[in-house]
Amino acid sequence: MATTKATEGLIQHTPTRRPLARQRLTLHRTTTALGPFAVLVDGEMVYAAGFTASGEELATYAGMDPGCVHESEEGHSALTAVHEYFAGDLGALDRVVTIEKSTAGPFIAKARAALRDIPAGTTQTYTQLAATAGNPRAIRAAGSACATNAVGLIIPCHRVVRTDGSLGGYLYGLHIKRALLAHEAVAA
């Protein structure tokens, strides 16, 4: 696992050993211009996020037991940041603190930290992400860091494209990835 948090404008990504599978997580949902969006949280720590209303789906993406999810009718600061992002404040998501389970090794953690450094309104290729994360030859691993990202949108894997400029993939569909990139291009 690794923790990512914003501290005085900087993103820190630090390993943690706390077991997640038995942790009680709360599901918070909202609706965005692109459809439902939900977060799984423990306090202010976001464990999973994405364009779904399903806590079970998010828990599965995060490698968690879906039985640990409890729903809340209350709002959450991460959802406030999502609404601010869609209202044009592209930096709002940078203030959201995430914690993620990373069983694939230190490169994946470095790649996910590097994802948060890609400025809104721009893209990087998987090749560039691999180099930024410290191993220019680990292009497939960079793709894996995006494909297994359980904190979609907040850790902006949608900003990574193929070398030829095509979109590649996105867990929630290429129509969502395309819409996010268009939103950021206009708002940036």
Rosetta constraint file for C-alpha pairs under 8 A:
AtomPair CA 1 CA 15 HARMONIC 5.69 0.50
AtomPair CA 1 CA 16 HARMONIC 5.49 0.50
AtomPair CA 1 CA 17 HARMONIC 6.42 0.50
AtomPair CA 1 CA 18 HARMONIC 7.89 0.50
AtomPair CA 1 CA 99 HARMONIC 7.20 0.50
AtomPair CA 1 CA 100 HARMONIC 5.34 0.50
AtomPair CA 1 CA 101 HARMONIC 3.91 0.50
AtomPair CA 1 CA 102 HARMONIC 4.58 0.50
AtomPair CA 1 CA 103 HARMONIC 6.88 0.50
AtomPair CA 2 CA 13 HARMONIC 6.14 0.50
AtomPair CA 2 CA 14 HARMONIC 5.22 0.50
AtomPair CA 2 CA 15 HARMONIC 4.01 0.50
AtomPair CA 2 CA 16 HARMONIC 5.46 0.50
AtomPair CA 2 CA 99 HARMONIC 5.84 0.50
AtomPair CA 2 CA 100 HARMONIC 5.42 0.50
AtomPair CA 2 CA 101 HARMONIC 6.36 0.50
AtomPair CA 2 CA 102 HARMONIC 6.58 0.50
AtomPair CA 2 CA 109 HARMONIC 6.65 0.50
AtomPair CA 3 CA 12 HARMONIC 7.40 0.50
AtomPair CA 3 CA 13 HARMONIC 5.11 0.50
AtomPair CA 3 CA 14 HARMONIC 4.97 0.50
AtomPair CA 3 CA 15 HARMONIC 5.97 0.50
AtomPair CA 3 CA 16 HARMONIC 6.71 0.50
AtomPair CA 3 CA 97 HARMONIC 7.88 0.50
AtomPair CA 3 CA 98 HARMONIC 6.04 0.50
AtomPair CA 3 CA 99 HARMONIC 4.24 0.50
AtomPair CA 3 CA 100 HARMONIC 6.28 0.50
AtomPair CA 4 CA 11 HARMONIC 6.35 0.50
AtomPair CA 4 CA 12 HARMONIC 5.14 0.50
AtomPair CA 4 CA 13 HARMONIC 4.17 0.50
AtomPair CA 4 CA 14 HARMONIC 6.49 0.50
AtomPair CA 4 CA 97 HARMONIC 5.98 0.50
AtomPair CA 4 CA 98 HARMONIC 5.14 0.50
AtomPair CA 4 CA 99 HARMONIC 5.87 0.50
AtomPair CA 4 CA 113 HARMONIC 7.24 0.50
AtomPair CA 5 CA 10 HARMONIC 7.91 0.50
AtomPair CA 5 CA 11 HARMONIC 5.37 0.50
AtomPair CA 5 CA 12 HARMONIC 5.20 0.50
AtomPair CA 5 CA 13 HARMONIC 6.69 0.50
AtomPair CA 5 CA 95 HARMONIC 7.51 0.50
AtomPair CA 5 CA 96 HARMONIC 7.03 0.50
AtomPair CA 5 CA 97 HARMONIC 4.52 0.50
AtomPair CA 5 CA 98 HARMONIC 6.27 0.50
AtomPair CA 6 CA 10 HARMONIC 5.29 0.50
AtomPair CA 6 CA 11 HARMONIC 4.48 0.50
AtomPair CA 6 CA 12 HARMONIC 6.31 0.50
AtomPair CA 6 CA 94 HARMONIC 6.68 0.50
AtomPair CA 6 CA 95 HARMONIC 5.60 0.50
AtomPair CA 6 CA 96 HARMONIC 7.13 0.50
AtomPair CA 6 CA 97 HARMONIC 6.49 0.50
AtomPair CA 7 CA 11 HARMONIC 6.29 0.50
AtomPair CA 7 CA 12 HARMONIC 7.16 0.50
AtomPair CA 11 CA 94 HARMONIC 7.89 0.50
AtomPair CA 11 CA 113 HARMONIC 7.45 0.50
AtomPair CA 11 CA 116 HARMONIC 7.51 0.50
AtomPair CA 12 CA 113 HARMONIC 7.65 0.50
AtomPair CA 13 CA 109 HARMONIC 7.45 0.50
AtomPair CA 13 CA 110 HARMONIC 7.84 0.50
AtomPair CA 13 CA 113 HARMONIC 6.14 0.50
AtomPair CA 19 CA 23 HARMONIC 7.54 0.50
AtomPair CA 20 CA 64 HARMONIC 6.66 0.50
AtomPair CA 20 CA 101 HARMONIC 7.67 0.50
AtomPair CA 21 CA 63 HARMONIC 7.48 0.50
AtomPair CA 21 CA 64 HARMONIC 4.90 0.50
AtomPair CA 21 CA 65 HARMONIC 5.57 0.50
AtomPair CA 21 CA 68 HARMONIC 7.63 0.50
AtomPair CA 22 CA 64 HARMONIC 7.90 0.50
AtomPair CA 22 CA 65 HARMONIC 7.20 0.50
AtomPair CA 22 CA 68 HARMONIC 6.53 0.50
AtomPair CA 23 CA 68 HARMONIC 6.33 0.50
AtomPair CA 24 CA 42 HARMONIC 7.16 0.50
AtomPair CA 24 CA 68 HARMONIC 4.87 0.50
AtomPair CA 24 CA 69 HARMONIC 6.22 0.50
AtomPair CA 24 CA 70 HARMONIC 7.32 0.50
AtomPair CA 25 CA 40 HARMONIC 5.91 0.50
AtomPair CA 25 CA 41 HARMONIC 5.34 0.50
AtomPair CA 25 CA 42 HARMONIC 5.25 0.50
AtomPair CA 25 CA 68 HARMONIC 5.89 0.50
AtomPair CA 25 CA 69 HARMONIC 4.96 0.50
AtomPair CA 25 CA 70 HARMONIC 6.20 0.50
AtomPair CA 26 CA 40 HARMONIC 5.44 0.50
AtomPair CA 26 CA 41 HARMONIC 5.22 0.50
AtomPair CA 26 CA 42 HARMONIC 6.31 0.50
AtomPair CA 26 CA 69 HARMONIC 5.63 0.50
AtomPair CA 26 CA 70 HARMONIC 4.83 0.50
AtomPair CA 26 CA 71 HARMONIC 5.51 0.50
AtomPair CA 26 CA 72 HARMONIC 6.39 0.50
AtomPair CA 27 CA 38 HARMONIC 6.84 0.50
AtomPair CA 27 CA 39 HARMONIC 5.76 0.50
AtomPair CA 27 CA 40 HARMONIC 4.68 0.50
AtomPair CA 27 CA 41 HARMONIC 6.57 0.50
AtomPair CA 27 CA 55 HARMONIC 6.02 0.50
AtomPair CA 27 CA 69 HARMONIC 6.41 0.50
AtomPair CA 27 CA 70 HARMONIC 5.95 0.50
AtomPair CA 27 CA 71 HARMONIC 4.69 0.50
AtomPair CA 27 CA 72 HARMONIC 5.97 0.50
AtomPair CA 28 CA 38 HARMONIC 5.58 0.50
AtomPair CA 28 CA 39 HARMONIC 5.42 0.50
AtomPair CA 28 CA 40 HARMONIC 6.60 0.50
AtomPair CA 28 CA 41 HARMONIC 7.85 0.50
AtomPair CA 28 CA 71 HARMONIC 6.54 0.50
AtomPair CA 28 CA 72 HARMONIC 5.74 0.50
AtomPair CA 28 CA 73 HARMONIC 6.96 0.50
AtomPair CA 28 CA 74 HARMONIC 7.17 0.50
AtomPair CA 28 CA 75 HARMONIC 6.62 0.50
AtomPair CA 28 CA 76 HARMONIC 6.74 0.50
AtomPair CA 28 CA 79 HARMONIC 7.79 0.50
AtomPair CA 29 CA 36 HARMONIC 7.17 0.50
AtomPair CA 29 CA 37 HARMONIC 5.81 0.50
AtomPair CA 29 CA 38 HARMONIC 4.26 0.50
AtomPair CA 29 CA 39 HARMONIC 6.57 0.50
AtomPair CA 29 CA 53 HARMONIC 6.30 0.50
AtomPair CA 29 CA 75 HARMONIC 7.84 0.50
AtomPair CA 29 CA 79 HARMONIC 7.62 0.50
AtomPair CA 30 CA 36 HARMONIC 5.91 0.50
AtomPair CA 30 CA 37 HARMONIC 5.40 0.50
AtomPair CA 30 CA 38 HARMONIC 6.27 0.50
AtomPair CA 30 CA 79 HARMONIC 6.97 0.50
AtomPair CA 31 CA 35 HARMONIC 5.55 0.50
AtomPair CA 31 CA 36 HARMONIC 4.41 0.50
AtomPair CA 31 CA 37 HARMONIC 5.81 0.50
AtomPair CA 32 CA 36 HARMONIC 5.96 0.50
AtomPair CA 32 CA 37 HARMONIC 6.60 0.50
AtomPair CA 32 CA 83 HARMONIC 7.23 0.50
AtomPair CA 32 CA 86 HARMONIC 7.67 0.50
AtomPair CA 33 CA 86 HARMONIC 7.71 0.50
AtomPair CA 34 CA 51 HARMONIC 7.82 0.50
AtomPair CA 34 CA 176 HARMONIC 6.87 0.50
AtomPair CA 34 CA 179 HARMONIC 7.89 0.50
AtomPair CA 35 CA 51 HARMONIC 6.75 0.50
AtomPair CA 35 CA 52 HARMONIC 7.78 0.50
AtomPair CA 36 CA 51 HARMONIC 5.51 0.50
AtomPair CA 36 CA 52 HARMONIC 5.28 0.50
AtomPair CA 36 CA 53 HARMONIC 5.57 0.50
AtomPair CA 37 CA 49 HARMONIC 7.34 0.50
AtomPair CA 37 CA 50 HARMONIC 5.54 0.50
AtomPair CA 37 CA 51 HARMONIC 4.29 0.50
AtomPair CA 37 CA 52 HARMONIC 5.14 0.50
AtomPair CA 37 CA 53 HARMONIC 5.98 0.50
AtomPair CA 38 CA 49 HARMONIC 5.61 0.50
AtomPair CA 38 CA 50 HARMONIC 5.71 0.50
AtomPair CA 38 CA 51 HARMONIC 6.53 0.50
AtomPair CA 38 CA 52 HARMONIC 5.97 0.50
AtomPair CA 38 CA 53 HARMONIC 5.59 0.50
AtomPair CA 38 CA 54 HARMONIC 7.44 0.50
AtomPair CA 38 CA 55 HARMONIC 7.55 0.50
AtomPair CA 38 CA 79 HARMONIC 7.77 0.50
AtomPair CA 39 CA 46 HARMONIC 6.63 0.50
AtomPair CA 39 CA 47 HARMONIC 7.48 0.50
AtomPair CA 39 CA 48 HARMONIC 5.61 0.50
AtomPair CA 39 CA 49 HARMONIC 4.27 0.50
AtomPair CA 39 CA 50 HARMONIC 6.75 0.50
AtomPair CA 39 CA 55 HARMONIC 7.96 0.50
AtomPair CA 39 CA 58 HARMONIC 7.71 0.50
AtomPair CA 39 CA 78 HARMONIC 7.51 0.50
AtomPair CA 39 CA 79 HARMONIC 7.56 0.50
AtomPair CA 40 CA 46 HARMONIC 5.89 0.50
AtomPair CA 40 CA 47 HARMONIC 5.55 0.50
AtomPair CA 40 CA 48 HARMONIC 5.11 0.50
AtomPair CA 40 CA 49 HARMONIC 6.37 0.50
AtomPair CA 40 CA 55 HARMONIC 7.09 0.50
AtomPair CA 40 CA 58 HARMONIC 7.11 0.50
AtomPair CA 40 CA 59 HARMONIC 7.50 0.50
AtomPair CA 40 CA 69 HARMONIC 7.66 0.50
AtomPair CA 41 CA 45 HARMONIC 5.45 0.50
AtomPair CA 41 CA 46 HARMONIC 4.48 0.50
AtomPair CA 41 CA 47 HARMONIC 5.63 0.50
AtomPair CA 41 CA 48 HARMONIC 7.29 0.50
AtomPair CA 42 CA 46 HARMONIC 6.71 0.50
AtomPair CA 42 CA 47 HARMONIC 7.60 0.50
AtomPair CA 44 CA 77 HARMONIC 7.44 0.50
AtomPair CA 44 CA 78 HARMONIC 7.78 0.50
AtomPair CA 44 CA 97 HARMONIC 6.78 0.50
AtomPair CA 45 CA 96 HARMONIC 7.99 0.50
AtomPair CA 45 CA 97 HARMONIC 5.48 0.50
AtomPair CA 45 CA 98 HARMONIC 5.34 0.50
AtomPair CA 45 CA 99 HARMONIC 6.20 0.50
AtomPair CA 46 CA 78 HARMONIC 7.61 0.50
AtomPair CA 46 CA 96 HARMONIC 7.60 0.50
AtomPair CA 46 CA 97 HARMONIC 6.21 0.50
AtomPair CA 46 CA 98 HARMONIC 4.54 0.50
AtomPair CA 46 CA 99 HARMONIC 5.99 0.50
AtomPair CA 46 CA 151 HARMONIC 7.63 0.50
AtomPair CA 47 CA 62 HARMONIC 6.88 0.50
AtomPair CA 47 CA 98 HARMONIC 5.98 0.50
AtomPair CA 47 CA 99 HARMONIC 5.24 0.50
AtomPair CA 47 CA 100 HARMONIC 5.63 0.50
AtomPair CA 47 CA 150 HARMONIC 7.44 0.50
AtomPair CA 47 CA 151 HARMONIC 6.75 0.50
AtomPair CA 48 CA 58 HARMONIC 5.84 0.50
AtomPair CA 48 CA 59 HARMONIC 7.05 0.50
AtomPair CA 48 CA 61 HARMONIC 7.48 0.50
AtomPair CA 48 CA 62 HARMONIC 5.95 0.50
AtomPair CA 48 CA 100 HARMONIC 7.59 0.50
AtomPair CA 48 CA 150 HARMONIC 5.01 0.50
AtomPair CA 48 CA 151 HARMONIC 4.52 0.50
AtomPair CA 48 CA 152 HARMONIC 7.46 0.50
AtomPair CA 49 CA 58 HARMONIC 6.68 0.50
AtomPair CA 49 CA 150 HARMONIC 6.33 0.50
AtomPair CA 49 CA 151 HARMONIC 4.47 0.50
AtomPair CA 49 CA 152 HARMONIC 5.46 0.50
AtomPair CA 49 CA 153 HARMONIC 7.38 0.50
AtomPair CA 49 CA 154 HARMONIC 7.38 0.50
AtomPair CA 50 CA 58 HARMONIC 7.26 0.50
AtomPair CA 50 CA 150 HARMONIC 7.53 0.50
AtomPair CA 50 CA 151 HARMONIC 6.45 0.50
AtomPair CA 50 CA 152 HARMONIC 5.01 0.50
AtomPair CA 50 CA 153 HARMONIC 6.71 0.50
AtomPair CA 50 CA 172 HARMONIC 7.71 0.50
AtomPair CA 51 CA 152 HARMONIC 7.85 0.50
AtomPair CA 51 CA 172 HARMONIC 6.35 0.50
AtomPair CA 52 CA 57 HARMONIC 7.71 0.50
AtomPair CA 52 CA 58 HARMONIC 7.81 0.50
AtomPair CA 54 CA 58 HARMONIC 6.44 0.50
AtomPair CA 55 CA 59 HARMONIC 6.01 0.50
AtomPair CA 55 CA 66 HARMONIC 7.15 0.50
AtomPair CA 55 CA 69 HARMONIC 6.51 0.50
AtomPair CA 56 CA 60 HARMONIC 6.14 0.50
AtomPair CA 56 CA 66 HARMONIC 4.90 0.50
AtomPair CA 56 CA 67 HARMONIC 7.95 0.50
AtomPair CA 56 CA 69 HARMONIC 7.42 0.50
AtomPair CA 57 CA 61 HARMONIC 6.30 0.50
AtomPair CA 57 CA 66 HARMONIC 7.87 0.50
AtomPair CA 58 CA 62 HARMONIC 6.20 0.50
AtomPair CA 58 CA 150 HARMONIC 7.14 0.50
AtomPair CA 59 CA 63 HARMONIC 6.20 0.50
AtomPair CA 59 CA 64 HARMONIC 4.84 0.50
AtomPair CA 59 CA 65 HARMONIC 6.26 0.50
AtomPair CA 59 CA 66 HARMONIC 5.24 0.50
AtomPair CA 59 CA 69 HARMONIC 7.49 0.50
AtomPair CA 60 CA 64 HARMONIC 5.66 0.50
AtomPair CA 60 CA 65 HARMONIC 6.92 0.50
AtomPair CA 60 CA 66 HARMONIC 6.57 0.50
AtomPair CA 61 CA 148 HARMONIC 7.40 0.50
AtomPair CA 61 CA 149 HARMONIC 7.87 0.50
AtomPair CA 61 CA 150 HARMONIC 5.37 0.50
AtomPair CA 62 CA 100 HARMONIC 7.22 0.50
AtomPair CA 62 CA 101 HARMONIC 6.65 0.50
AtomPair CA 62 CA 150 HARMONIC 5.17 0.50
AtomPair CA 63 CA 101 HARMONIC 7.15 0.50
AtomPair CA 64 CA 68 HARMONIC 7.60 0.50
AtomPair CA 65 CA 69 HARMONIC 7.91 0.50
AtomPair CA 75 CA 79 HARMONIC 6.91 0.50
AtomPair CA 75 CA 80 HARMONIC 7.68 0.50
AtomPair CA 76 CA 80 HARMONIC 6.46 0.50
AtomPair CA 77 CA 81 HARMONIC 6.25 0.50
AtomPair CA 77 CA 96 HARMONIC 7.91 0.50
AtomPair CA 78 CA 82 HARMONIC 6.32 0.50
AtomPair CA 78 CA 93 HARMONIC 7.67 0.50
AtomPair CA 78 CA 96 HARMONIC 5.94 0.50
AtomPair CA 79 CA 83 HARMONIC 6.27 0.50
AtomPair CA 80 CA 84 HARMONIC 6.20 0.50
AtomPair CA 81 CA 85 HARMONIC 6.05 0.50
AtomPair CA 81 CA 92 HARMONIC 5.09 0.50
AtomPair CA 81 CA 93 HARMONIC 5.60 0.50
AtomPair CA 81 CA 95 HARMONIC 7.81 0.50
AtomPair CA 81 CA 96 HARMONIC 7.31 0.50
AtomPair CA 82 CA 86 HARMONIC 6.36 0.50
AtomPair CA 82 CA 92 HARMONIC 7.22 0.50
AtomPair CA 82 CA 93 HARMONIC 6.58 0.50
AtomPair CA 83 CA 87 HARMONIC 6.13 0.50
AtomPair CA 84 CA 88 HARMONIC 6.41 0.50
AtomPair CA 84 CA 89 HARMONIC 5.38 0.50
AtomPair CA 84 CA 90 HARMONIC 7.56 0.50
AtomPair CA 84 CA 92 HARMONIC 6.13 0.50
AtomPair CA 85 CA 89 HARMONIC 4.65 0.50
AtomPair CA 85 CA 90 HARMONIC 4.80 0.50
AtomPair CA 85 CA 91 HARMONIC 7.01 0.50
AtomPair CA 85 CA 92 HARMONIC 5.61 0.50
AtomPair CA 85 CA 93 HARMONIC 6.68 0.50
AtomPair CA 86 CA 90 HARMONIC 7.60 0.50
AtomPair CA 86 CA 183 HARMONIC 7.76 0.50
AtomPair CA 88 CA 187 HARMONIC 5.47 0.50
AtomPair CA 89 CA 187 HARMONIC 7.79 0.50
AtomPair CA 90 CA 120 HARMONIC 6.37 0.50
AtomPair CA 90 CA 184 HARMONIC 7.11 0.50
AtomPair CA 90 CA 187 HARMONIC 7.29 0.50
AtomPair CA 90 CA 188 HARMONIC 7.28 0.50
AtomPair CA 91 CA 95 HARMONIC 7.47 0.50
AtomPair CA 91 CA 120 HARMONIC 7.73 0.50
AtomPair CA 92 CA 96 HARMONIC 7.58 0.50
AtomPair CA 93 CA 154 HARMONIC 5.55 0.50
AtomPair CA 94 CA 116 HARMONIC 7.43 0.50
AtomPair CA 94 CA 154 HARMONIC 7.34 0.50
AtomPair CA 96 CA 154 HARMONIC 7.24 0.50
AtomPair CA 98 CA 151 HARMONIC 7.57 0.50
AtomPair CA 100 CA 150 HARMONIC 7.45 0.50
AtomPair CA 100 CA 151 HARMONIC 7.75 0.50
AtomPair CA 102 CA 108 HARMONIC 7.03 0.50
AtomPair CA 102 CA 109 HARMONIC 6.67 0.50
AtomPair CA 104 CA 108 HARMONIC 6.22 0.50
AtomPair CA 105 CA 109 HARMONIC 7.02 0.50
AtomPair CA 106 CA 110 HARMONIC 6.26 0.50
AtomPair CA 107 CA 111 HARMONIC 6.04 0.50
AtomPair CA 107 CA 133 HARMONIC 6.78 0.50
AtomPair CA 107 CA 134 HARMONIC 7.71 0.50
AtomPair CA 107 CA 141 HARMONIC 7.71 0.50
AtomPair CA 108 CA 112 HARMONIC 6.13 0.50
AtomPair CA 108 CA 141 HARMONIC 7.05 0.50
AtomPair CA 108 CA 142 HARMONIC 7.08 0.50
AtomPair CA 108 CA 144 HARMONIC 7.72 0.50
AtomPair CA 108 CA 145 HARMONIC 5.24 0.50
AtomPair CA 109 CA 113 HARMONIC 6.23 0.50
AtomPair CA 109 CA 145 HARMONIC 7.88 0.50
AtomPair CA 110 CA 114 HARMONIC 6.12 0.50
AtomPair CA 110 CA 133 HARMONIC 5.20 0.50
AtomPair CA 110 CA 134 HARMONIC 7.73 0.50
AtomPair CA 111 CA 115 HARMONIC 6.21 0.50
AtomPair CA 111 CA 129 HARMONIC 6.63 0.50
AtomPair CA 111 CA 130 HARMONIC 6.91 0.50
AtomPair CA 111 CA 132 HARMONIC 7.48 0.50
AtomPair CA 111 CA 133 HARMONIC 4.83 0.50
AtomPair CA 111 CA 142 HARMONIC 6.28 0.50
AtomPair CA 111 CA 145 HARMONIC 6.33 0.50
AtomPair CA 112 CA 116 HARMONIC 6.81 0.50
AtomPair CA 112 CA 145 HARMONIC 6.36 0.50
AtomPair CA 112 CA 146 HARMONIC 7.53 0.50
AtomPair CA 112 CA 149 HARMONIC 7.78 0.50
AtomPair CA 112 CA 155 HARMONIC 6.92 0.50
AtomPair CA 113 CA 117 HARMONIC 6.98 0.50
AtomPair CA 114 CA 118 HARMONIC 6.90 0.50
AtomPair CA 114 CA 129 HARMONIC 7.00 0.50
AtomPair CA 114 CA 132 HARMONIC 6.54 0.50
AtomPair CA 114 CA 133 HARMONIC 6.09 0.50
AtomPair CA 115 CA 129 HARMONIC 7.44 0.50
AtomPair CA 115 CA 155 HARMONIC 6.27 0.50
AtomPair CA 115 CA 156 HARMONIC 5.91 0.50
AtomPair CA 115 CA 157 HARMONIC 6.22 0.50
AtomPair CA 115 CA 159 HARMONIC 7.88 0.50
AtomPair CA 116 CA 154 HARMONIC 7.96 0.50
AtomPair CA 116 CA 155 HARMONIC 5.63 0.50
AtomPair CA 116 CA 156 HARMONIC 6.22 0.50
AtomPair CA 118 CA 122 HARMONIC 6.96 0.50
AtomPair CA 118 CA 123 HARMONIC 6.99 0.50
AtomPair CA 118 CA 124 HARMONIC 7.26 0.50
AtomPair CA 118 CA 156 HARMONIC 7.82 0.50
AtomPair CA 118 CA 159 HARMONIC 7.22 0.50
AtomPair CA 119 CA 123 HARMONIC 7.78 0.50
AtomPair CA 120 CA 159 HARMONIC 7.75 0.50
AtomPair CA 120 CA 184 HARMONIC 5.86 0.50
AtomPair CA 120 CA 185 HARMONIC 7.81 0.50
AtomPair CA 120 CA 188 HARMONIC 6.77 0.50
AtomPair CA 121 CA 181 HARMONIC 6.70 0.50
AtomPair CA 121 CA 184 HARMONIC 4.51 0.50
AtomPair CA 121 CA 185 HARMONIC 4.58 0.50
AtomPair CA 121 CA 186 HARMONIC 7.79 0.50
AtomPair CA 121 CA 187 HARMONIC 7.62 0.50
AtomPair CA 121 CA 188 HARMONIC 5.46 0.50
AtomPair CA 122 CA 159 HARMONIC 6.75 0.50
AtomPair CA 122 CA 184 HARMONIC 7.95 0.50
AtomPair CA 122 CA 185 HARMONIC 7.48 0.50
AtomPair CA 123 CA 159 HARMONIC 4.67 0.50
AtomPair CA 123 CA 160 HARMONIC 5.53 0.50
AtomPair CA 123 CA 161 HARMONIC 6.71 0.50
AtomPair CA 124 CA 128 HARMONIC 5.92 0.50
AtomPair CA 124 CA 129 HARMONIC 6.48 0.50
AtomPair CA 124 CA 159 HARMONIC 6.38 0.50
AtomPair CA 124 CA 160 HARMONIC 4.94 0.50
AtomPair CA 124 CA 161 HARMONIC 6.19 0.50
AtomPair CA 125 CA 129 HARMONIC 6.21 0.50
AtomPair CA 125 CA 160 HARMONIC 5.30 0.50
AtomPair CA 125 CA 161 HARMONIC 4.81 0.50
AtomPair CA 125 CA 162 HARMONIC 5.27 0.50
AtomPair CA 125 CA 163 HARMONIC 5.42 0.50
AtomPair CA 125 CA 165 HARMONIC 7.78 0.50
AtomPair CA 126 CA 130 HARMONIC 6.16 0.50
AtomPair CA 126 CA 139 HARMONIC 5.80 0.50
AtomPair CA 126 CA 140 HARMONIC 7.85 0.50
AtomPair CA 126 CA 142 HARMONIC 5.91 0.50
AtomPair CA 126 CA 143 HARMONIC 6.15 0.50
AtomPair CA 126 CA 160 HARMONIC 6.11 0.50
AtomPair CA 126 CA 161 HARMONIC 6.32 0.50
AtomPair CA 126 CA 162 HARMONIC 6.11 0.50
AtomPair CA 126 CA 163 HARMONIC 7.11 0.50
AtomPair CA 127 CA 131 HARMONIC 6.40 0.50
AtomPair CA 127 CA 136 HARMONIC 6.56 0.50
AtomPair CA 127 CA 137 HARMONIC 7.73 0.50
AtomPair CA 127 CA 138 HARMONIC 7.83 0.50
AtomPair CA 127 CA 139 HARMONIC 5.29 0.50
AtomPair CA 127 CA 142 HARMONIC 7.63 0.50
AtomPair CA 127 CA 163 HARMONIC 7.18 0.50
AtomPair CA 128 CA 132 HARMONIC 6.07 0.50
AtomPair CA 128 CA 136 HARMONIC 7.36 0.50
AtomPair CA 129 CA 133 HARMONIC 6.05 0.50
AtomPair CA 129 CA 139 HARMONIC 7.72 0.50
AtomPair CA 129 CA 142 HARMONIC 6.26 0.50
AtomPair CA 129 CA 160 HARMONIC 7.72 0.50
AtomPair CA 130 CA 134 HARMONIC 6.45 0.50
AtomPair CA 130 CA 135 HARMONIC 5.45 0.50
AtomPair CA 130 CA 136 HARMONIC 4.89 0.50
AtomPair CA 130 CA 137 HARMONIC 6.82 0.50
AtomPair CA 130 CA 138 HARMONIC 5.48 0.50
AtomPair CA 130 CA 139 HARMONIC 5.37 0.50
AtomPair CA 130 CA 141 HARMONIC 7.52 0.50
AtomPair CA 130 CA 142 HARMONIC 5.28 0.50
AtomPair CA 131 CA 135 HARMONIC 5.10 0.50
AtomPair CA 131 CA 136 HARMONIC 3.86 0.50
AtomPair CA 131 CA 137 HARMONIC 7.45 0.50
AtomPair CA 131 CA 138 HARMONIC 7.86 0.50
AtomPair CA 132 CA 136 HARMONIC 7.55 0.50
AtomPair CA 138 CA 142 HARMONIC 6.22 0.50
AtomPair CA 139 CA 143 HARMONIC 6.35 0.50
AtomPair CA 140 CA 144 HARMONIC 6.17 0.50
AtomPair CA 141 CA 145 HARMONIC 6.17 0.50
AtomPair CA 142 CA 146 HARMONIC 6.60 0.50
AtomPair CA 143 CA 147 HARMONIC 6.10 0.50
AtomPair CA 144 CA 148 HARMONIC 5.90 0.50
AtomPair CA 145 CA 149 HARMONIC 6.07 0.50
AtomPair CA 146 CA 157 HARMONIC 5.22 0.50
AtomPair CA 147 CA 169 HARMONIC 7.79 0.50
AtomPair CA 147 CA 170 HARMONIC 7.10 0.50
AtomPair CA 147 CA 171 HARMONIC 6.86 0.50
AtomPair CA 149 CA 155 HARMONIC 7.47 0.50
AtomPair CA 149 CA 157 HARMONIC 7.38 0.50
AtomPair CA 151 CA 155 HARMONIC 5.68 0.50
AtomPair CA 152 CA 156 HARMONIC 6.31 0.50
AtomPair CA 152 CA 157 HARMONIC 6.85 0.50
AtomPair CA 152 CA 158 HARMONIC 7.95 0.50
AtomPair CA 153 CA 157 HARMONIC 7.00 0.50
AtomPair CA 153 CA 158 HARMONIC 7.02 0.50
AtomPair CA 158 CA 170 HARMONIC 6.74 0.50
AtomPair CA 158 CA 177 HARMONIC 5.50 0.50
AtomPair CA 158 CA 180 HARMONIC 7.35 0.50
AtomPair CA 158 CA 181 HARMONIC 7.35 0.50
AtomPair CA 159 CA 181 HARMONIC 6.98 0.50
AtomPair CA 160 CA 167 HARMONIC 7.59 0.50
AtomPair CA 161 CA 165 HARMONIC 5.91 0.50
AtomPair CA 161 CA 166 HARMONIC 6.05 0.50
AtomPair CA 161 CA 167 HARMONIC 4.84 0.50
AtomPair CA 161 CA 168 HARMONIC 5.72 0.50
AtomPair CA 162 CA 166 HARMONIC 5.41 0.50
AtomPair CA 162 CA 167 HARMONIC 6.13 0.50
AtomPair CA 162 CA 168 HARMONIC 5.72 0.50
AtomPair CA 167 CA 174 HARMONIC 7.28 0.50
AtomPair CA 167 CA 177 HARMONIC 7.75 0.50
AtomPair CA 167 CA 178 HARMONIC 7.67 0.50
AtomPair CA 169 CA 173 HARMONIC 7.26 0.50
AtomPair CA 169 CA 174 HARMONIC 6.37 0.50
AtomPair CA 170 CA 174 HARMONIC 5.73 0.50
AtomPair CA 170 CA 176 HARMONIC 7.92 0.50
AtomPair CA 170 CA 177 HARMONIC 6.36 0.50
AtomPair CA 172 CA 176 HARMONIC 6.39 0.50
AtomPair CA 172 CA 177 HARMONIC 7.70 0.50
AtomPair CA 173 CA 177 HARMONIC 6.61 0.50
AtomPair CA 174 CA 178 HARMONIC 5.90 0.50
AtomPair CA 175 CA 179 HARMONIC 6.10 0.50
AtomPair CA 176 CA 180 HARMONIC 6.11 0.50
AtomPair CA 177 CA 181 HARMONIC 6.25 0.50
AtomPair CA 178 CA 182 HARMONIC 6.17 0.50
AtomPair CA 179 CA 183 HARMONIC 6.04 0.50
AtomPair CA 180 CA 184 HARMONIC 6.19 0.50
AtomPair CA 181 CA 185 HARMONIC 6.11 0.50
AtomPair CA 182 CA 186 HARMONIC 6.32 0.50
AtomPair CA 183 CA 187 HARMONIC 6.08 0.50
AtomPair CA 184 CA 188 HARMONIC 5.60 0.50
